[in-house]
Amino acid sequence: MTIANHTGAVGELGIQARSLTLGYDARSAISADLDLDIEAGSFVAIVGPNACGKSTLLRAIARLIEPRDGQVLLDGRDIASRGSKELAREIGLLAQTAVVPEGMRVGELVARGRYPHRRPFTAWSTTDEAVVRRAMAATDVTDLADRIVDELSGGQRQRVWVALALAQDTRTLLLDEPTTYLDISHQLEILDLFRAINRRQGRTIVAVLHDLNQAARYADRIVAMRDGNIVAQGSPAEVVTTEVIEAVFDLPCHIITDPVSGTPLVVPLMRPEPMLDLD
């Protein structure tokens, strides 16, 4: 895995959500009056049960949905005031679901990540080529360059989408369940990659993760959500506690220390066997 040096955003303002109210229709709000601070150069994991508002919050930060109220600031400036290409040079999003044009090859798809950096009618540059090659090498999809994306396995497609996000070469990466469809080995490889990008390049990583132990191992800070609200946020040691995990997930557990990383490790308690009539 090769990670090129990059001028990071450490020390800048980062992302702030202020009094954010989010929803997809006029009748109900998914989240209301949210406040969130994501320090530039940090690795933040957002966790919580299904349908609690994690992905909606990520989409609002990426300006894919417009807040009903409040604002999202990037380096102190409202993202609503930025042009589309300008914002796409600053924030990249790896979404849960994405549609690939029929017949598109892997190399062509990853190359689309360079769109925000290119001016109209300019030729493909050596810089574009180098960034795309580096992104594909880092995600182990170089050998798939000529394959049709729709013919790949779920895990292969996910790694191609990660390569596209890397090729966009933004200071901030928003990742909505980036380990979906990946086996445990590739999950850890992808998370290792993003941690290397974060630490060596200073890029801000914000990832929605389902695995609490992976969130605790890789993230500097964890944001725990339930029912559209932020229940807790802070370091893994501050958030991954028996009280917070039970409040967020209704999951009785013990917290022990991961013998490898030294981070909190969630051990669920055994539940009573359900009473089932199997006769």
Secondary structure by P-SEA (a helix, b strand, c coil): ccccccccccccccbbbcbbbbbcccccccccbbbbbbcccbbbbbbbcccccaaaaaaaaacccccccccccccccccccccaaaaaaccccccccccccccccaaaaaaccccccccccccccaaaaaaaaaaaaaaccccccccccccccaaaaaaaaaaaaaaacccbbbbccccccccaaaaaaaaaaaaaaaaccbbbbbbbcccaaaaaacccbbbbbccccccccccccccccaaaaaaaccbbbbbbcccccccbbbbbccccccccccc
